[in-house]
Amino acid sequence: MQRSVPYVAALATLLAAGAVSARAQDYPNQPVKLVVPFVAGGGVDVAARIIAPRLAEELGQPVVIENRGGAGGSLATAAVAQSPPDGYTILFGTGSTHGTNPNVYPKLSYDPVRDFTPIVLCTMSPLLLVVPPGLPVKSAAELIALARSKPGELTFASYGTGSINHLGAELFNSMAKIQANHIPYRGAAPALTDLIGGRIQYTFDGISTAMPYVQSGTIKALGASGLKRTPIFPDLATVAETALPGFEFTTWFGFFAPAKTPAAVVELINRKTNNVLAMASVKESFAKLGIEAAGGTPGALADKVKTEMEKWATIVREKSIRVDQ
């Protein structure tokens, strides 16, 4: 008996759905690739290497890290978006890939919401507002007062135009109502070198890179960028506490799967990752880097992405920031 085209199409859809369901039930039966969208050795990579071996134990399969840097993490993120939605390719996304990049790059080859299924928010960490030891200020409020007394004379550094600490500093400037000159660098190391030398007056830097300099007195920390104090510097007040109520930005990392990844697979990875993040050994390893384990539901990560997208869209419009590709 001849079947109609709609009947055949519907049957094909049902068969495909059944195959996906069967694969989801067998998951995982092969190694899982965790794509880190930055080069090896950086903060994102270090955090991934703390999580990966424990997650492998939880899943019963190897979790293999693949570093793919370029374009602020956009190249690897786009590649994961185009990967099969089977749970075997996961992105270790960040506030750059799913927060700042969509706002500063005029043409992005992925959509941070449409092309991904959030799995779990893994970590969060504030940055430190740091200045040279010779700058005559002892707090964020005093830095703001100095900048107001010398409009347009102070300079601040970033890891590069459109980076998280560039936008965070612009948020600081906007809320403080100060004018300062942005100097973009190629990463944290050269920025800190010029900060130590007094050639720039302030920057926001990650705890893991700034910590040894702060502890040695080579640079001064004026505040943390989170809403609560960081456990690694419990006596250091937040910028929100001392100068700008409500000021907040953090670096964060989370797991994302390609869109249409089966819900059962997402739920399994979420549950197993939450187990890892609750481990004392993982928390201790994170603490040494000034990172806090997060965790939670896929919805919590989706909400984080939405909030970040909206926050940075506002400051990008106000400051007319864009990165030409």
Buried (B, 14 or more C-beta within 10 A) or exposed (E): EEEEEEEEEEEEEEEEEEEBEEBBEEBBEEEBBBBBBBEEEBBBBBBBBBBBEBBBEBBEBBBEBBBBBEBBBBBBBBBBBEBEBBBBBBBBBBBBBBBBBBBBBEEBBBEBBEBBBBBBBBBBBBBBBBBBEEBEBEBBBBBBBBBEEEEEEBBBBBBBBBBBBBBBBBBBBBBBEBEBEBBBBEBBEEBBEBBBEEEBBBBBBBBBBBBEBBEEEBBBBBBBBBBEBBEBBEEBBBBBBBBBEEBBBBBBBBBBBBEEBBEBBBBBBBEBBBBBBEBEEBBEBBBEBBBBBBBBBBEBBBBBBBEBBEBBBEBBEEBEBEBEE
